[in-house]
Amino acid sequence: MADYYEIRHVVGFEETNLVGNVYYVNYLRWQGRCREMFLKEKAPGVLVELQDDLKLFTLKVECEFFAEITAFDELSVRMRLDELTQTQIQFSFEYVHLTDTGEHPVARGRQRIACMRGPNTATVPARVPEELRLALAPYASGVATAGRAR
């Protein structure tokens, strides 16, 4: 089993700029899509909690680019767990261009989220749901964990 969760994507024209390469904001969109599909596939109960009072606040997002990709390139977006605390999760993302000649790194990114609960005017930090912790466990090799709340 891989130590990452993966989604595959074929780049469309609408994701490119006038020069023909992928517009940078799409890399961030793909991070969100990967995270969403992970929840749908591996922790569907968390989606139910999101309809109640659980909130996943994105605290930080970053992306570093190595190479360009264009329309109809096939891409693998691979998500790994970097850190898990009582109330926060940090993911890393690897973007890999899949070609007939192999896999070519395109970019890497990182995303930190906080679990919160309560009404919009009074949200407070909340523990990462147990279902999500269990779903993340296979991707936790070498992960930093903290026993204290953040």
SEPA-300254 format. One record per atom (N, C-alpha, C): residue in one letter; atom name; x, y, z. Coordinates in steps of 0.2 Angstrom, whole numbers. Each point is the difference from the previous one (the first is absolute). Layout:
REM SEPA-300254
resn_name_xx_yy_zz
A_CA_X_Y_Z
...
END
This chain:
REM SEPA-300254
resn_name_xx_yy_zz
M_N_4_-6_0
M_CA_-4_6_0
M_C_4_6_0
A_N_-2_5_-4
A_CA_4_6_0
A_C_0_4_6
D_N_4_4_2
D_CA_0_5_6
D_C_-3_6_-2
Y_N_-4_1_-5
Y_CA_-3_6_-2
Y_C_-7_-2_-3
Y_N_-5_5_1
Y_CA_-6_0_-4
Y_C_0_4_-6
E_N_-2_-3_-5
E_CA_1_3_-7
E_C_-7_1_-4
I_N_0_5_-3
I_CA_-5_1_-5
I_C_4_2_-7
R_N_-4_-2_-5
R_CA_3_1_-7
R_C_-4_5_-4
H_N_3_4_-4
H_CA_-3_6_-3
H_C_3_1_-7
V_N_-4_1_-5
V_CA_2_2_-6
V_C_-2_8_-1
V_N_6_3_-1
V_CA_-1_8_-1
V_C_-4_2_-6
G_N_-5_4_2
G_CA_-4_3_-6
G_C_2_7_-2
F_N_-2_2_-6
F_CA_1_7_-2
F_C_-1_5_5
E_N_-6_0_3
E_CA_-2_5_5
E_C_5_1_6
E_N_4_-5_1
E_CA_5_0_5
E_C_7_4_-2
T_N_0_2_-6
T_CA_6_3_-2
T_C_-1_7_-1
N_N_6_3_-1
N_CA_0_8_-1
N_C_1_1_-7
L_N_1_6_-2
L_CA_1_2_-7
L_C_7_-3_-3
V_N_5_-1_4
V_CA_6_-3_-2
V_C_-1_-7_-2
G_N_-5_-3_3
G_CA_-1_-8_-1
G_C_1_-4_6
N_N_4_3_5
N_CA_1_-5_6
N_C_-5_1_5
V_N_0_-5_5
V_CA_-5_1_5
V_C_1_6_4
Y_N_-6_3_1
Y_CA_0_6_5
Y_C_1_-2_7
Y_N_4_3_4
Y_CA_2_-2_6
Y_C_-5_-1_5
V_N_-6_3_0
V_CA_-5_-1_5
V_C_-3_-7_0
N_N_0_-3_-6
N_CA_-3_-7_-1
N_C_4_-5_4
Y_N_6_1_2
Y_CA_4_-4_4
Y_C_-3_0_7
L_N_-2_6_2
L_CA_-4_0_7
L_C_-7_-3_0
R_N_-3_1_-6
R_CA_-7_-3_-1
R_C_1_-8_1
W_N_5_-3_-4
W_CA_1_-7_0
W_C_2_-2_7
Q_N_3_4_4
Q_CA_1_-2_7
Q_C_-6_-1_4
G_N_-5_5_-1
G_CA_-6_-1_3
G_C_-4_-6_-2
R_N_0_-1_-7
R_CA_-3_-6_-3
R_C_2_-6_3
C_N_7_-1_0
C_CA_3_-6_3
C_C_-3_-1_7
R_N_0_5_4
R_CA_-2_0_7
R_C_-7_-2_0
E_N_-5_3_-4
E_CA_-7_-2_0
E_C_-1_-7_-2
M_N_4_-2_-5
M_CA_-1_-7_-2
M_C_2_-5_5
F_N_5_1_3
F_CA_2_-4_6
F_C_-5_-1_5
L_N_-3_6_2
L_CA_-6_0_5
L_C_-5_-4_-3
K_N_-2_1_-6
K_CA_-6_-4_-3
K_C_2_-8_0
E_N_6_-1_-2
E_CA_1_-8_-1
E_C_2_-3_7
K_N_4_4_4
K_CA_3_-4_6
K_C_-3_2_7
A_N_-4_6_0
A_CA_-3_2_6
A_C_-7_4_-1
P_N_-4_-4_-3
P_CA_-7_3_-2
P_C_-4_3_6
G_N_1_-3_6
G_CA_-3_2_6
G_C_2_8_2
V_N_6_2_-2
V_CA_2_6_1
V_C_-4_5_-4
L_N_-2_-2_-6
L_CA_-4_4_-5
L_C_-7_2_4
V_N_-2_-5_3
V_CA_-6_1_4
V_C_1_5_6
E_N_5_-1_3
E_CA_2_5_5
E_C_1_7_-2
L_N_2_1_-6
L_CA_1_6_-3
L_C_-7_3_-2
Q_N_-5_-4_-1
Q_CA_-7_3_-1
Q_C_-3_2_7
D_N_3_-2_5
D_CA_-2_2_7
D_C_4_6_2
D_N_5_-1_5
D_CA_3_6_2
D_C_8_-1_0
L_N_2_-5_-3
L_CA_8_-1_-1
L_C_2_5_-6
K_N_5_3_1
K_CA_3_5_-5
K_C_7_-2_-1
L_N_3_0_-6
L_CA_7_-1_-2
L_C_2_6_-3
F_N_4_4_5
F_CA_3_7_-2
F_C_7_-1_-3
T_N_1_2_-6
T_CA_6_0_-3
T_C_4_6_2
L_N_6_-2_4
L_CA_4_5_3
L_C_6_2_-4
K_N_2_-4_-4
K_CA_6_1_-5
K_C_0_-4_-6
V_N_2_3_-5
V_CA_1_-4_-7
V_C_6_3_-3
E_N_4_-5_-3
E_CA_5_2_-4
E_C_2_-5_-5
C_N_3_3_-5
C_CA_2_-5_-6
C_C_6_3_-3
E_N_5_-5_-2
E_CA_6_2_-3
E_C_0_-4_-7
F_N_2_4_-5
F_CA_0_-3_-7
F_C_7_-2_-2
F_N_0_-5_-4
F_CA_6_-3_-3
F_C_0_0_-7
A_N_-6_-1_-3
A_CA_0_-1_-8
A_C_-7_2_-2
E_N_-1_1_-6
E_CA_-7_2_-2
E_C_-4_-6_-3
I_N_-6_1_0
I_CA_-4_-5_-3
I_C_-6_4_-4
T_N_-2_-4_-5
T_CA_-5_4_-5
T_C_-6_-5_-1
A_N_-5_3_-4
A_CA_-6_-4_-1
A_C_1_-7_-2
F_N_-4_-4_2
F_CA_0_-8_-1
F_C_6_-3_3
D_N_4_3_4
D_CA_5_-4_4
D_C_-4_-4_5
E_N_2_-6_2
E_CA_-2_-4_5
E_C_4_1_6
L_N_-4_2_6
L_CA_3_2_6
L_C_-2_-5_6
S_N_5_-2_4
S_CA_-2_-3_6
S_C_1_5_6
V_N_-5_1_4
V_CA_1_4_6
V_C_0_-5_6
R_N_5_0_4
R_CA_1_-4_5
R_C_1_3_7
M_N_-5_-2_4
M_CA_0_3_7
M_C_3_-4_5
R_N_4_3_4
R_CA_3_-4_6
R_C_-2_4_7
L_N_0_-4_5
L_CA_-1_3_7
L_C_7_2_2
D_N_1_7_2
D_CA_6_2_2
D_C_0_1_8
E_N_-5_2_3
E_CA_-1_1_7
E_C_-7_0_2
L_N_-1_-3_6
L_CA_-7_-1_3
L_C_1_2_7
T_N_-4_5_2
T_CA_0_2_7
T_C_-8_-1_2
Q_N_-1_2_6
Q_CA_-7_-1_3
Q_C_-5_3_-5
T_N_2_6_-2
T_CA_-5_4_-4
T_C_2_2_-7
Q_N_6_-1_-2
Q_CA_2_2_-6
Q_C_3_-6_-4
I_N_0_1_-7
I_CA_3_-5_-5
I_C_4_4_-5
Q_N_6_-3_-1
Q_CA_4_3_-6
Q_C_1_-5_-5
F_N_-2_1_-6
F_CA_1_-4_-6
F_C_6_3_-4
S_N_3_-5_-4
S_CA_5_2_-5
S_C_-3_-3_-6
F_N_1_4_-6
F_CA_-2_-2_-6
F_C_5_-1_-5
E_N_0_-5_-4
E_CA_5_-1_-6
E_C_-4_0_-6
Y_N_2_4_-5
Y_CA_-3_0_-7
Y_C_5_-3_-4
V_N_-3_-5_-4
V_CA_5_-4_-4
V_C_-3_-1_-7
H_N_3_2_-5
H_CA_-2_0_-7
H_C_1_-8_-2
L_N_-5_-3_-2
L_CA_1_-7_-2
L_C_0_0_-8
T_N_6_-3_-3
T_CA_1_0_-7
T_C_2_-8_-2
D_N_0_-1_-6
D_CA_2_-6_-2
D_C_7_-2_2
T_N_4_5_1
T_CA_7_-1_2
T_C_1_0_8
G_N_-5_1_4
G_CA_0_-1_7
G_C_-3_6_4
E_N_2_1_6
E_CA_-3_5_4
E_C_5_5_1
H_N_-3_7_-1
H_CA_4_5_1
H_C_-2_5_5
P_N_3_2_5
P_CA_-2_5_5
P_C_-1_7_-3
V_N_-6_3_1
V_CA_-2_6_-2
V_C_0_5_5
A_N_-3_-2_6
A_CA_0_5_6
A_C_-1_-4_6
R_N_0_4_5
R_CA_-1_-3_7
R_C_-4_6_4
G_N_-4_-2_5
G_CA_-4_4_4
G_C_-1_-2_7
R_N_-3_4_3
R_CA_-1_-1_7
R_C_-7_3_2
Q_N_-3_-3_5
Q_CA_-7_3_2
Q_C_0_-1_8
R_N_-2_5_4
R_CA_-2_-2_7
R_C_-7_2_1
I_N_-4_-4_3
I_CA_-6_1_2
I_C_-2_-1_8
A_N_-5_4_2
A_CA_-2_0_7
A_C_-7_-3_0
C_N_-1_-4_5
C_CA_-7_-2_1
C_C_-3_4_5
M_N_-6_3_-1
M_CA_-4_4_4
M_C_-7_-2_0
R_N_-3_2_6
R_CA_-7_-1_1
R_C_-4_6_3
G_N_-6_0_-1
G_CA_-4_5_2
G_C_-3_5_-5
P_N_-5_4_2
P_CA_-3_5_-5
P_C_6_4_-3
N_N_-2_3_-5
N_CA_5_4_-4
N_C_2_6_4
T_N_-4_3_5
T_CA_3_5_4
T_C_3_-2_6
A_N_1_-6_1
A_CA_3_-3_6
A_C_4_-6_-1
T_N_4_-1_-5
T_CA_3_-6_-1
T_C_6_-1_5
V_N_1_-6_2
V_CA_6_-2_4
V_C_3_-6_-2
P_N_7_-1_1
P_CA_4_-5_-2
P_C_-4_-7_2
A_N_1_-5_-4
A_CA_-3_-6_2
A_C_4_-6_-2
R_N_0_-6_3
R_CA_4_-5_-1
R_C_-1_-3_-7
V_N_5_-2_-4
V_CA_-1_-3_-6
V_C_-4_-6_1
P_N_-6_-1_-4
P_CA_-4_-6_1
P_C_3_-6_0
E_N_-2_-5_4
E_CA_3_-6_0
E_C_0_-4_-6
E_N_-5_0_-4
E_CA_-1_-3_-7
E_C_6_3_-4
L_N_1_6_0
L_CA_5_3_-4
L_C_7_-2_2
R_N_1_0_7
R_CA_7_-3_2
R_C_1_-7_-2
L_N_-5_-4_0
L_CA_1_-7_-2
L_C_1_0_-8
A_N_-4_4_-4
A_CA_1_0_-7
A_C_7_2_-2
L_N_3_5_4
L_CA_7_2_-1
L_C_5_-4_2
A_N_-1_-5_4
A_CA_5_-4_3
A_C_5_-4_-5
P_N_-3_-2_-6
P_CA_4_-4_-5
P_C_5_5_-3
Y_N_-1_7_0
Y_CA_4_5_-3
Y_C_5_3_5
A_N_1_-3_6
A_CA_3_4_6
A_C_7_-3_1
S_N_3_-3_-5
S_CA_7_-2_1
S_C_5_6_1
G_N_3_-1_6
G_CA_5_6_2
G_C_-3_6_1
V_N_-7_0_2
V_CA_-3_7_1
V_C_1_2_7
A_N_1_7_1
A_CA_0_3_6
A_C_-7_1_3
T_N_-1_-2_7
T_CA_-6_0_3
T_C_1_4_7
A_N_-5_3_2
A_CA_1_4_6
A_C_-6_-2_5
G_N_1_-1_6
G_CA_-5_-2_4
G_C_-4_6_3
R_N_3_6_-1
R_CA_-4_6_3
R_C_-4_3_-6
A_N_-5_3_3
A_CA_-4_4_-5
A_C_3_6_-3
R_N_-1_2_-6
R_CA_2_6_-3
R_C_-5_5_0
END
